[in-house]
Amino acid sequence: MLHLIDEFLADLWCQRLQVKVRERHCVGHMAEVAVLMDSVTVVWVALAIFLGVELFIYTLSYLHGVYGDGTGVTPVVAFVYGVFPVIGKRSELVPLFLQTGLGLLLLHGLVRVQLALTTQAQLSQHPDSLRNFDEEYRAQEARYACAQARPVVLVTGAAGFVGNNLVRALLRQGRTVRVLIYQGDRLGLEELADDLTFVDGDITNVADVERAVAGADTVFHLASLVSLRARDLPILTKVNVTGTQNIVDMCLKHKVKRLVHFGSIHALNAFPEHEPVREDRPLALDGNDPDIAPYDLTKAMAEQRVIDALGDGLQAIRITPVGIWGPGDRLPSLLGRYLLQLYDRRLPCLPQGGFFFVDVRDVVHACLKAEEYGEVGRRYVLKGHYVSMPALSRLVYEVTGESRPWSPSIPMWVALAAAELCKHFNGDELGFNPACIRPIRYYQTIIDKMTQTELKGISFRPLEVTLKDTFEYFLAVNYCVPGNGSRAQLRKGPSYTTSLNCLR
């Protein structure tokens, strides 16, 4: 019986103090007793003495038959009759009920004292534990209280290239981070397990998304599927469009203060072809346009869902990056694979076009700035720096110190013809089709005036710095090995259709 009461009291104390530890008996329960021993136990001892005297007097009165005359032969009965003279005057059961309650209270006090003394005896057998108990207990309580007070940030696509870097940046800021991951995919997040709250779920499942969004103040929505294959349109639509709609709906339902939606430059209409791409460029929503790849179309449709919800009160900001590279590309991404192919001399010729590229660390910095300073409804384009494909090849060999092979530069029309030809000969599987050529054919000029003006402190590190850091990472993880003519040791990553966290 005493053991059961002991367990009950320990549970109550742990809940009251909100001590959140794995081993309640080692820290929560025993530390509570250690902290309250001097004050609470003394009070219980005094109360137990008083109740013992009270019950002793009542027992003597009962044995001598004098309890029913209403004069109050014990202090408590006298007090009750004095305050409530009408109650119990004619009932001999009132003193009995009073003394029964006092008896239970006395038992409670005795158990409390016995528990405290027993715990102190246990602690005294471990001097080191006794010496460190108070400090450890208070530190845990402070950490838990601090975590409870901080707003929660949800990141979708945290196992992806950008998401992983964003999660680390948020943790460095001391934020409370929750991540929605698909089928337990914790790629690159294993060492952060103690600092993150994981929600296993599917971005296409409404219930899973609601579990992740509920209670969050800010949501960074990065989860998307990337594929250049035309036959992947159904799964791209399900993940990129339906997944984004679920995020939007739950953000509205739970009144999320800020949604930072991660889009893509490919979602913007490429026409007029020779005009600069500005932040107000319309989306590429024409599904009948052969120049619009399935990925581009689904990212445009997803962003349109966000725009439509702005009128319903959605507090959303849109981030539109260009090609993203940098260290920490664990899968690696499509662009990371392209760099490895360049390094490994697998591209015999290069088209004359070029593209804009941005460092993943600058993208993360811009996301955090957008959360803090961005205007609701805005699209912020992160353009980085432009480089032609031949110039990119030269930079790769310069920063790696490798000798550059001869690679002819071919006109754009030749590259397009080759892409169309490959499209009809298993181009979907080869990953080379007109969708690969579209980015370097269009988007030759990008103007990001609002980004530079409104996101204070935004800058983009030089291409040489990013490439150097990227290849240092690739070498460190054995994605490639140094030496002229070496073959890149490319680890086989998840397929596009099996990993819904695959992000760039």
C-alpha positions, 0 to 999 in steps of 0.5 A: 500500500505504501509503495502504491501511494509512493508511486502516486505521489511521485507521479504527481510531483513530476507532473507538477514540476514538469520534470521531463527525463527518461528515468523518473526515479533517478532524477525526477522523483528523487531530485524532487524529494531532495529539493523539498526535504528541508521545507515540506518534510518539516511541515508534514512532521509537525502536522503529523504530531498535531493529528496524532494528538487529535486522534489520541484525544478523540479515541479517549473521548470515544472510549469514555462516551463523551463525544456526543454532547456537542461541547467539542472534546477535541480541538478540531471538533471544537473548531468545527462546532464553533464555526458551524454551530448548526452542523452536526449538533444532533449527529454523533457521526460528524466527529467520526467523519472528521476523525476518519478524514484526519486519519487519512491525512495523517497516513498521507503525511507519514508516507511523505515523511517515510518517502523522504527519509528513505530517499535521503538514505538512498542518496547518502549511499552515493555521495557523488550523485547527492552532490550533483543532484540539485545542479542536474535537476535544476539544469534539466528543469531550466532547459525544459522550461526554455524549450516550452517557451520557445516557438516551434519551427517546422521544416519539411524536406529536412533530409534534402540538400537545402533542408538539412543545411536549414535545420542546422542553421536554425539549431545554431540560432537556438530554435526549437525545430520539428521536422516532417520526414518520410518513412523514417528517412533521417539522412544527414540528421542522425547526429541531430536526433537529440536536438530535433523533434521528428514527425514521421509522415507523408506530405501527401497525407492530410493527417500527417501534415496536420500533426506536423503543423499543429503548434508551429509558429513558422513553417519552412516548406521545402519538401518536393520531388525533383525529376526530369522524366516526363513519365514522373508527372503523376508522382510529381503532381502528388508530392509537389502540388498536393503536398503544398496544398496540404501545407497551405490548408493546415497553416490556415487552420492552425493560424501559422504566423509565417510560411516560407514556401520554397519554389524554383526559378523553373516555375517561372515563365521563360517568355518573353525570352529576351526580357529580364526575369523579374520577381513579378514574372508569371508562373509557367502554368501552361501544361500544353507547352512542350518547353515546360518540363513536368517538374517546372509545371508542378512547381508552378502549380504548387506556388499558385496554391500559395498565391491563391491562399494569400486572400484567405489570410495565409502569411506566406513568403515565397523563395525562388532560388536558381541552381543550388550547389555547395557543401553537404550535398549528400544524395548528391543532387542533380546539379551535384551529379553534373559537377561530378561528371564534369570532374570525371570527364564524362561530358565530351562537349558542352553547350554554349548557354549558361545559368545562374547558380547560388550557394546553399549557405546563401540560400539558407541565410536568405530563408532566415532573412525572409522569415524575419524581414520579408513582406507577406505575399512577396516572391524573393528571387535568389539569383546568385551568379551567372556562368556559362557552361564552358566557363564552369568547366574551367572553374571546376578544374581550376579549383580542384587543381586537375588538368582540364581536358579539351571539350568543344563548345557546341551551339544551342541548336545542336544541343537541342537537336541532340536532346530531342534525339535522346528523348526518343531513344530512352532519354527518360532513363538517361536523364537527357532531354529538352528539359535539361536544355531549357534552363541554360537556354532561357533565364539569361538575365535575372533582376532581384531588386526586391530581394536586395532591398528588403532582405537586409544583408543578403549577399552571394559568395563567389562561384570559386569559393562555392566550387572549392568548398563543394569539391572538398566535401565530395572528396571528403565523402569519397564521391570522387578521388583526386588524380587525372583521369580518375573515375568519380566514386559516386554513391548510389542514391535513392531513386526519384520515385522512392524518396519523397524527400529528394530536394534538388 
